[in-house]
Amino acid sequence: RMREGDDDSPITEERVQLLNELDFEWSIRSDRGSETYWRQKFEELKEFYDREGHFKVDKREYSQLYQFIATIRQQYKKLKDDKSSQLSEEQVQEMSAEEK
């Protein structure tokens, strides 16, 4: 982001607007709790399943996808146990729809 009063910024308001129109993601930190991250990993998981026919992801070969699956399973268990979970009902429904 541009700082207010920062006249030396290499990015102009016009460029900011153009990037915003492309839904540019301004955050450079990895926000694993974000909808964008979830969507990306969910799509990777679907591609993996379409290619391999199963969800047995090798931890060494696909470490981030493996961690995503482990987190989803953990959060799903919390949700079913009526505990606080980062997994939304919409995400559960979307995953359930993919199984069919």
C-alpha positions in Angstrom: 0.0 0.0 0.0 1.0 3.5 -0.5 1.6 5.5 2.6 -0.2 8.8 2.9 2.0 11.7 2.0 4.6 9.4 0.4 5.5 11.3 -2.8 8.4 9.0 -3.5 6.3 5.9 -4.0 7.0 4.1 -7.2 3.3 3.3 -7.7 0.8 5.8 -8.8 -2.9 6.0 -7.8 -3.7 5.0 -11.4 -1.6 1.8 -11.1 -3.2 1.0 -7.8 -6.6 1.3 -9.3 -5.6 -0.9 -12.3 -4.3 -3.5 -9.9 -7.4 -3.4 -7.8 -9.5 -4.0 -10.9 -7.6 -7.2 -11.4 -8.3 -8.2 -7.7 -4.6 -7.9 -6.9 -3.9 -9.4 -3.5 -1.9 -6.7 -1.6 -0.9 -8.8 1.3 2.5 -10.5 0.9 2.3 -12.5 4.0 1.0 -16.1 3.9 -2.5 -15.9 5.5 -3.5 -19.6 5.8 -6.8 -18.6 7.3 -7.9 -16.6 4.3 -10.6 -17.6 1.9 -8.0 -17.1 -1.0 -5.6 -19.6 0.6 -8.4 -22.1 1.3 -9.7 -21.8 -2.3 -6.3 -22.3 -3.8 -5.5 -25.4 -1.7 -9.0 -26.8 -2.3 -8.5 -26.5 -6.0 -5.1 -28.2 -5.7 -6.8 -31.0 -3.7 -9.4 -31.5 -6.4 -6.8 -31.6 -9.1 -4.8 -34.2 -7.1 -7.9 -36.3 -6.6 -8.8 -36.1 -10.3 -5.3 -37.2 -11.2 -4.6 -39.8 -8.5 -8.2 -41.0 -7.6 -7.5 -40.7 -3.8 -6.7 -38.3 -1.0 -3.6 -40.1 0.3 -1.2 -37.2 -0.3 2.5 -38.0 0.3 3.8 -35.8 3.1 7.3 -35.4 1.5 6.2 -34.8 -2.0 3.2 -32.5 -1.3 4.0 -31.1 2.1 1.7 -28.0 1.9 -1.2 -30.0 0.5 -0.7 -32.6 3.1 -0.8 -30.0 5.9 -3.9 -28.4 4.4 -5.7 -31.8 4.5 -4.5 -32.4 8.1 -5.8 -29.0 9.1 -9.1 -29.5 7.4 -9.6 -32.9 9.1 -8.7 -31.3 12.5 -11.1 -28.3 12.0 -13.9 -30.6 10.8 -13.6 -32.7 13.9 -13.8 -29.6 16.0 -16.9 -28.5 14.1 -18.6 -31.8 14.6 -17.7 -31.7 18.3 -19.4 -28.3 18.6 -16.1 -26.6 19.3 -14.7 -23.4 17.7 -13.5 -24.2 14.2 -12.0 -22.2 11.4 -13.9 -24.3 8.9 -17.2 -22.8 7.8 -20.4 -24.8 7.0 -20.1 -23.5 3.4 -16.7 -25.0 3.1 -17.9 -28.3 4.5 -20.8 -28.3 2.0 -18.5 -27.6 -0.9 -16.2 -30.4 0.1 -19.1 -32.8 0.5 -20.4 -31.9 -2.9 -17.1 -32.8 -4.4 -17.2 -36.3 -2.9 -20.4 -37.1 -4.9 
